[in-house]
Amino acid sequence: MPELPEVEALKGFLSERLTGRAVRRVMPVAVNVLKTYDPPFSALEGRTFTGVARHGKFLDLELGDGNGNGNQKGQEQEGDGLHLIVHLARAGWLRWQDTLPATPPRPGKGPLALRLELAGGQGGFDLTEAGTQKRLAVHLVRDPSEVPGIARLGPDPLSPEFDREAFGALLEGRRQQIKGLLRDQSVVSGVGNAYSDEILHAAKMSPFKLAADLTDEETDQLYSALTSTLGAAVERARGLSAAELKAGKRLGLRVHGRAGEPCPVCGDTIRSVSFRDSALEYCPACQTGGKPLADRRMSRLLK
């Protein structure tokens, strides 16, 4: 799943290629990907992209009013600008093409979900989704807060306001396992399964430790691991093309997806705990005092 660093990199990639360019047409291939119907997606035709933003793991493609007018702060009139909001979910991706096929795509069983074509033969992009669980979501709204997933987002770890004090306040009194808390988008936005594993490994912390039980020193460690891990991942992803981001993410992961390999810090074997639709990876020596976690749902340290 694309997480904060990859979506941040996509924001930069698309900003360079979309800003100032107009939409020729939008071609939905999988109707289930469209989560809103008013305004209609045909309203995008002729509008010009004015910028690209990110909200957690959501991409926000900002468009003007169709007459070349942007929606910059202080200049926007109600109803003018639109926001094409994309959530890539677990298996979705954005594929940029400098030249799009001349023939419009047809609905079928392939991965293509939606195609956006720029005016003037300037290319465009495809939204694709692999697998059978279709969770890719595209919204067209007048304000990003109309998207429920954005409205409930917690603070962004890249925000200047996300300091140690603010982070400690989020954890205070929460009887929630720290792994789940880091993935809870209403608590901290943008972190998913992979980077929560990486953060906890850097913090030398069990994924099942309760947030309310953290000492001040442990909270310091976790905050430092969170900000440094995400910061380093953002820097690695910066400047990569959309096609390069997936491989770039995998290369930067130290424990996630590496069960059975030696820990790069201590050499112990990285282990995995499987759940119904996901898995976590960790190093026993670094994170759980050498004790393996039981590989079952609601796992606890083996005694």
SVG drawing of the C-alpha trace seen along z (x, -y; Angstrom):
<svg xmlns="http://www.w3.org/2000/svg" viewBox="-25 -37 49 56">
<polyline fill="none" stroke="black" stroke-width="0.4" points="0.0,0.0 1.3,-3.5 1.9,-5.3 2.8,-8.9 6.3,-8.9 5.1,-7.5 2.0,-9.7 4.2,-12.7 6.5,-11.8 3.5,-11.3 2.3,-14.8 5.6,-16.3 5.7,-14.1 2.2,-15.1 2.5,-18.8 5.3,-19.1 3.3,-17.4 -0.3,-18.6 -0.1,-22.2 -1.3,-24.6 -2.6,-21.8 -6.2,-21.2 -8.3,-18.1 -9.6,-16.8 -11.6,-13.9 -11.9,-11.4 -12.7,-7.8 -13.9,-5.6 -13.4,-2.0 -14.5,-0.4 -17.6,-2.2 -17.1,-1.1 -14.0,-3.3 -16.2,-6.4 -17.4,-7.3 -19.2,-10.6 -21.6,-11.6 -22.3,-15.3 -20.6,-17.1 -20.3,-14.7 -16.9,-13.7 -17.7,-15.3 -17.4,-18.6 -13.6,-18.1 -13.5,-18.6 -11.8,-21.9 -10.7,-22.6 -7.1,-23.4 -5.0,-21.9 -3.9,-24.5 -1.9,-22.3 -1.6,-19.0 -1.9,-18.4 -1.8,-15.5 -4.0,-14.6 -2.6,-11.6 -2.6,-8.9 -5.1,-10.8 -3.9,-12.7 -5.8,-15.9 -5.6,-17.2 -6.9,-20.7 -8.6,-22.3 -9.8,-25.7 -13.2,-26.9 -12.9,-26.0 -12.2,-29.5 -8.5,-29.5 -9.2,-30.8 -7.5,-29.0 -8.7,-28.5 -5.9,-30.1 -6.6,-31.3 -8.3,-34.6 -9.5,-34.4 -11.8,-31.5 -15.5,-31.9 -17.9,-29.3 -18.4,-26.5 -15.6,-27.5 -12.8,-25.0 -13.0,-21.2 -10.8,-18.6 -10.2,-15.2 -9.3,-13.1 -7.6,-9.7 -7.0,-7.0 -4.9,-4.2 -5.8,-1.8 -3.8,1.5 -3.2,2.4 -3.9,-0.7 -1.3,-2.7 -1.0,-5.7 0.7,-5.1 1.8,-8.2 1.9,-8.1 3.4,-10.8 1.4,-9.4 -2.0,-7.8 -3.5,-5.1 -5.8,-6.7 -8.5,-4.1 -10.6,-4.7 -10.3,-1.9 -13.1,0.6 -14.5,2.1 -13.1,5.5 -11.3,7.7 -8.0,6.0 -6.4,3.7 -7.3,0.4 -9.9,-1.6 -9.8,-5.1 -7.9,-7.1 -7.5,-10.9 -6.4,-12.5 -4.9,-16.0 -5.8,-18.4 -3.5,-19.0 -2.0,-15.5 0.0,-16.1 -0.5,-12.6 -2.2,-11.8 -2.4,-9.0 -4.1,-5.7 -5.3,-4.5 -4.9,-0.8 -5.7,1.8 -4.5,5.3 -6.2,8.2 -9.9,9.0 -10.4,6.7 -11.3,3.4 -10.8,0.6 -9.3,-2.1 -11.4,-5.3 -11.9,-8.4 -14.0,-11.4 -14.8,-14.6 -15.8,-17.3 -15.8,-21.0 -14.0,-20.8 -11.6,-18.0 -13.4,-17.8 -16.4,-16.3 -14.5,-13.1 -15.2,-11.2 -11.7,-9.7 -10.1,-13.1 -12.5,-14.7 -11.5,-12.2 -7.7,-12.4 -5.4,-13.0 -2.3,-15.3 0.2,-14.9 3.7,-13.8 5.4,-16.1 3.5,-19.2 5.6,-21.7 2.9,-21.5 3.5,-17.8 6.1,-18.1 7.0,-15.9 4.4,-17.5 1.6,-17.1 2.6,-13.4 2.7,-12.7 -0.8,-14.2 -2.1,-11.8 -0.8,-8.8 -1.9,-9.8 -4.4,-7.4 -4.8,-5.2 -5.2,-1.5 -4.3,-0.6 -1.5,1.4 1.1,-0.9 1.2,0.9 -2.6,0.4 -2.4,-3.2 0.3,-4.2 -2.0,-2.8 -5.1,-4.6 -5.6,-7.4 -7.6,-9.4 -4.6,-9.5 -1.7,-9.9 -2.3,-10.3 -0.4,-8.6 1.3,-5.7 0.3,-2.2 1.4,1.4 4.9,1.2 6.1,-2.0 4.6,-1.2 6.8,1.9 9.8,-0.2 9.1,-2.8 8.7,-0.2 11.9,1.5 13.8,-1.8 12.3,-2.5 13.2,1.0 9.6,1.4 7.2,4.4 4.2,3.8 1.9,5.0 3.0,2.6 0.1,0.4 0.4,-3.3 -0.7,-4.3 2.1,-2.3 4.9,-4.2 7.3,-6.0 8.5,-9.5 11.8,-8.1 9.9,-5.5 7.7,-8.2 10.8,-10.2 12.2,-7.1 9.0,-6.5 8.6,-10.1 12.2,-10.2 11.8,-6.9 8.5,-8.1 9.8,-11.4 13.2,-10.1 11.9,-7.0 9.3,-8.9 11.7,-11.8 14.3,-9.4 11.7,-7.6 10.4,-10.9 14.0,-11.9 14.6,-8.5 11.3,-8.8 11.9,-12.5 12.5,-12.8 11.5,-9.2 9.1,-8.8 5.7,-7.1 7.1,-3.9 10.1,-3.8 8.4,-4.5 7.2,-0.9 10.7,0.6 12.2,-2.3 10.0,-1.7 10.8,2.0 14.6,1.3 14.3,-1.1 12.4,1.3 14.6,3.0 12.1,5.4 8.7,5.2 8.3,7.9 11.6,9.5 10.5,12.4 13.2,15.1 16.0,12.6 18.7,11.5 18.0,8.2 20.3,5.5 21.0,4.2 21.6,7.4 21.5,10.4 18.6,12.1 16.0,13.6 13.1,11.3 9.8,12.9 6.2,12.4 2.8,12.4 -0.1,13.1 -3.6,11.7 -6.6,12.3 -5.7,9.8 -2.2,8.5 1.0,9.4 3.6,7.6 7.3,8.1 9.7,7.5 13.0,8.5 12.7,10.4 16.2,9.4 15.7,5.7 12.0,5.3 10.7,8.0 13.7,9.0 14.4,12.0 10.9,13.5 9.0,14.4 5.4,13.2 2.7,15.8 1.6,16.0 -2.1,15.8 -4.7,13.0 -4.5,10.9 -1.0,12.2 0.8,11.8 4.4,12.5 4.9,16.2 5.6,16.9"/>
</svg>
